[in-house]
Amino acid sequence: MLTDKAVGQGYLNTGIKSFLSLKWYYPLSEVAGEYTCEAVGEDDYKICYFLLKNLKRKKKESVSMQSDVDTLKNALLNTNVLLNSTIQEFETLKSRINVSKHSYFKISDVYNGKRYYLSQYERIANMAASMATCILYGGYLAEIDDGDEFSFIKGFVRKSRGIRLILVGGNDEETEGTWMFEHSKKKVDNFFIQSDRKSRDYNCLFLFDKQRWYATDHSYYLNNEDWITRFLYEIPENK
């Protein structure tokens, strides 16, 4: 006998149609699958015996497949937990950076697809430290391309009182008198540079309040406690 819930039947005859059948009442999902009936003779017991062999084999395959499915489910669950944890850590880091950015800088409105960030606390200028800070926040020292952008920046920086010098993008370290932007590698249009002292020691551009915020050149490191100095960087943003 197969089981008390599975009954095999069959009839073999060379002259008329033959059949093999298995009726299985309330099978467990663990052994669900496809089955093969093989007739080896006219004896019903033999037919049932071979049906029983196939049932046992399929059940083992089903159990093995279920184990593989369970393993895959656990792997996917662990991956999902790790992904959610990583997303949470990323959102936390992004939030901290955003809070830090709003605490450390004054922020302009959007202009032509970008915002400008004006530092608030240092009284000295350090080109390397300023550039590193810009990169940390996803930006670069402001690159002034035309008169409209220059007018927008002047209107923005004038809202902050007491500042004398503002470091922006552009240096002539490679060729004296030829100013190049550090980020885009484009040549600087000299329209906003009012004084260029042609000194090998003065390779950075600073917007200068005494020149109506037109630029002057100075050294990479400027330490003058009487002259409040800031730096201005930009980040591509649309809102």
C-alpha positions as CSV (number, residue, x, y, z in Angstrom):
1,M,0.0,0.0,0.0
2,L,1.1,3.5,-0.7
3,T,-0.5,5.2,2.3
4,D,-4.0,5.3,3.6
5,K,-4.4,8.6,1.7
6,A,-2.9,7.5,-1.7
7,V,-4.3,4.8,-3.9
8,G,-2.8,3.5,-7.1
9,Q,-4.8,1.8,-9.9
10,G,-4.1,0.5,-13.3
11,Y,-5.2,-1.7,-16.2
12,L,-3.1,-3.1,-19.0
13,N,-4.5,-4.5,-22.2
14,T,-2.9,-4.7,-25.6
15,G,-6.2,-4.6,-27.4
16,I,-7.8,-1.6,-25.7
17,K,-6.7,1.6,-23.9
18,S,-4.8,1.1,-20.7
19,F,-4.4,3.4,-17.8
20,L,-2.5,4.1,-14.7
21,S,-3.7,6.5,-12.0
22,L,-2.9,7.7,-8.5
23,K,-5.4,9.2,-6.2
24,W,-3.8,11.1,-3.4
25,Y,-6.1,12.6,-0.8
26,Y,-4.9,15.8,1.0
27,P,-1.2,15.6,0.1
28,L,1.2,17.7,2.2
29,S,2.7,20.7,0.4
30,E,6.2,19.4,1.3
31,V,5.8,16.6,-1.3
32,A,4.0,18.5,-4.0
33,G,5.5,18.2,-7.5
34,E,5.4,16.1,-10.7
35,Y,5.2,12.3,-10.6
36,T,5.8,9.5,-13.0
37,C,3.9,6.2,-13.2
38,E,5.7,3.2,-14.7
39,A,3.9,-0.1,-15.4
40,V,6.1,-3.2,-15.3
41,G,3.3,-5.8,-15.6
42,E,-0.2,-6.6,-15.0
43,D,0.2,-7.1,-11.3
44,D,-1.4,-4.2,-9.4
45,Y,1.0,-4.6,-6.5
46,K,4.0,-4.1,-8.8
47,I,2.5,-1.0,-10.2
48,C,1.8,0.4,-6.8
49,Y,5.3,-0.6,-5.7
50,F,6.9,1.5,-8.4
51,L,4.6,4.4,-7.7
52,L,5.8,4.2,-4.1
53,K,9.4,4.4,-5.2
54,N,8.8,7.5,-7.2
55,L,6.8,9.1,-4.4
56,K,9.7,8.7,-2.0
57,R,12.2,10.1,-4.5
58,K,10.1,13.1,-5.3
59,K,9.6,13.8,-1.6
60,K,13.3,13.8,-1.0
61,E,13.8,16.2,-3.9
62,S,11.0,18.4,-2.6
63,V,12.5,18.6,0.9
64,S,15.9,19.4,-0.5
65,M,14.4,22.1,-2.7
66,Q,12.5,23.6,0.3
67,S,15.8,23.7,2.2
68,D,17.4,25.6,-0.7
69,V,14.4,28.0,-0.7
70,D,14.7,28.6,3.0
71,T,18.4,29.2,2.7
72,L,17.8,31.8,0.0
73,K,15.0,33.4,2.0
74,N,17.4,33.8,5.0
75,A,20.1,35.2,2.7
76,L,17.7,37.8,1.2
77,L,16.4,38.7,4.7
78,N,20.0,39.3,6.0
79,T,20.8,41.3,2.8
80,N,17.6,43.4,3.4
81,V,18.5,44.0,7.0
82,L,22.1,45.1,6.0
83,L,20.7,47.3,3.2
84,N,18.2,49.0,5.6
85,S,21.0,49.6,8.2
86,T,23.3,51.1,5.5
87,I,20.5,53.4,4.3
88,Q,19.8,54.5,7.8
89,E,23.5,55.2,8.4
90,F,23.7,57.2,5.2
91,E,20.7,59.3,6.0
92,T,22.1,60.0,9.5
93,L,25.4,61.1,8.0
94,K,23.7,63.2,5.3
95,S,21.6,64.9,8.0
96,R,24.7,65.7,10.1
97,I,26.5,67.1,7.1
98,N,23.5,69.2,6.3
99,V,23.2,70.6,9.8
100,S,27.0,71.3,9.9
101,K,26.8,73.1,6.5
102,H,24.0,75.3,7.7
103,S,25.8,76.1,10.9
104,Y,29.2,76.9,9.3
105,F,28.1,78.8,6.2
106,K,25.8,81.5,5.1
107,I,23.9,80.2,2.1
108,S,22.7,82.0,-1.0
109,D,19.5,81.6,-3.1
110,V,19.8,79.4,-6.1
111,Y,21.5,81.1,-9.1
112,N,21.8,79.4,-12.5
113,G,21.7,75.9,-11.1
114,K,23.9,76.4,-8.1
115,R,24.2,77.9,-4.6
116,Y,27.0,79.8,-2.9
117,Y,28.3,79.1,0.6
118,L,30.2,81.8,2.5
119,S,32.2,80.6,5.5
120,Q,31.6,82.4,8.8
121,Y,34.2,81.8,11.5
122,E,37.9,81.8,10.4
123,R,39.8,85.0,10.4
124,I,42.7,83.7,8.3
125,A,42.9,82.3,4.8
126,N,44.4,78.9,4.0
127,M,44.0,77.8,0.4
128,A,44.5,74.1,1.0
129,A,42.2,73.9,4.0
130,S,39.5,75.9,2.2
131,M,39.6,73.7,-0.8
132,A,39.5,70.5,1.3
133,T,36.4,71.9,3.1
134,C,34.7,72.6,-0.2
135,I,35.3,69.1,-1.4
136,L,34.0,67.6,1.9
137,Y,30.7,69.4,1.4
138,G,30.5,68.4,-2.3
139,G,31.5,71.7,-3.8
140,Y,34.5,73.8,-5.0
141,L,35.8,77.4,-4.7
142,A,33.4,79.7,-6.5
143,E,34.3,80.2,-10.2
144,I,33.0,83.5,-11.5
145,D,32.3,83.2,-15.2
146,D,30.5,86.4,-16.2
147,G,29.2,89.8,-15.1
148,D,25.7,88.5,-14.1
149,E,27.2,85.9,-11.8
150,F,29.6,88.5,-10.3
151,S,26.7,90.9,-9.6
152,F,24.8,88.1,-7.9
153,I,27.8,87.2,-5.7
154,K,28.4,90.8,-4.7
155,G,24.8,91.2,-3.7
156,F,25.1,88.0,-1.6
157,V,28.4,88.8,0.2
158,R,27.3,92.4,1.0
159,K,24.8,91.0,3.4
160,S,27.6,90.0,5.7
161,R,29.2,92.9,7.6
162,G,32.8,93.3,8.5
163,I,34.4,91.0,6.0
164,R,37.5,92.4,4.1
165,L,38.6,89.5,1.9
166,I,36.9,86.5,0.4
167,L,38.8,83.7,-1.2
168,V,37.4,82.4,-4.5
169,G,38.5,80.1,-7.2
170,G,41.4,80.9,-9.5
171,N,45.2,80.8,-9.3
172,D,48.2,81.8,-11.5
173,E,50.8,79.5,-9.9
174,E,51.7,77.8,-13.1
175,T,52.1,80.9,-15.3
176,E,52.3,84.3,-13.6
177,G,49.4,86.5,-14.8
178,T,47.4,83.6,-16.4
179,W,44.6,82.8,-14.1
180,M,43.0,79.3,-14.1
181,F,40.1,77.8,-12.2
182,E,41.1,74.8,-10.0
183,H,37.9,72.8,-10.5
184,S,36.9,73.3,-14.2
185,K,40.5,74.0,-15.4
186,K,39.1,76.9,-17.5
187,K,40.9,80.2,-18.0
188,V,39.6,82.9,-15.7
189,D,38.0,85.9,-17.4
190,N,40.0,88.8,-15.9
191,F,37.0,91.3,-16.0
192,F,36.5,91.0,-12.2
193,I,40.2,91.2,-11.3
194,Q,41.1,94.8,-10.4
195,S,44.6,94.4,-9.2
196,D,47.3,91.8,-10.1
197,R,50.6,92.5,-8.5
198,K,52.5,90.1,-10.7
199,S,54.3,88.5,-7.7
200,R,55.3,84.8,-7.6
201,D,54.1,84.8,-4.0
202,Y,50.6,86.1,-4.8
203,N,48.8,83.3,-6.6
204,C,45.2,83.3,-5.1
205,L,42.2,85.5,-5.9
206,F,40.4,87.4,-3.1
207,L,37.3,89.5,-3.5
208,F,38.2,92.8,-1.7
209,D,35.7,95.0,0.0
210,K,37.8,98.2,-0.6
211,Q,37.7,97.5,-4.3
212,R,33.9,97.2,-4.4
213,W,34.4,93.4,-4.2
214,Y,36.6,93.3,-7.4
215,A,39.4,90.8,-7.0
216,T,42.9,91.2,-5.9
217,D,45.7,88.6,-5.7
218,H,47.3,87.4,-2.5
219,S,49.2,84.5,-1.1
220,Y,48.0,81.0,-0.4
221,Y,48.1,81.7,3.4
222,L,46.9,85.0,4.7
223,N,47.0,85.7,8.4
224,N,46.0,89.2,9.4
225,E,43.9,89.5,12.5
226,D,42.7,92.9,11.5
227,W,41.3,91.8,8.2
228,I,38.4,89.3,8.5
229,T,38.8,86.8,5.7
230,R,36.3,84.2,4.5
231,F,36.1,81.8,1.5
232,L,33.2,81.2,-0.9
233,Y,32.4,77.9,-2.6
234,E,29.6,76.8,-4.9
235,I,27.6,73.5,-5.2
236,P,25.4,72.6,-8.1
237,E,21.8,72.7,-6.8
238,N,18.4,73.3,-8.4
239,K,16.3,73.9,-5.3
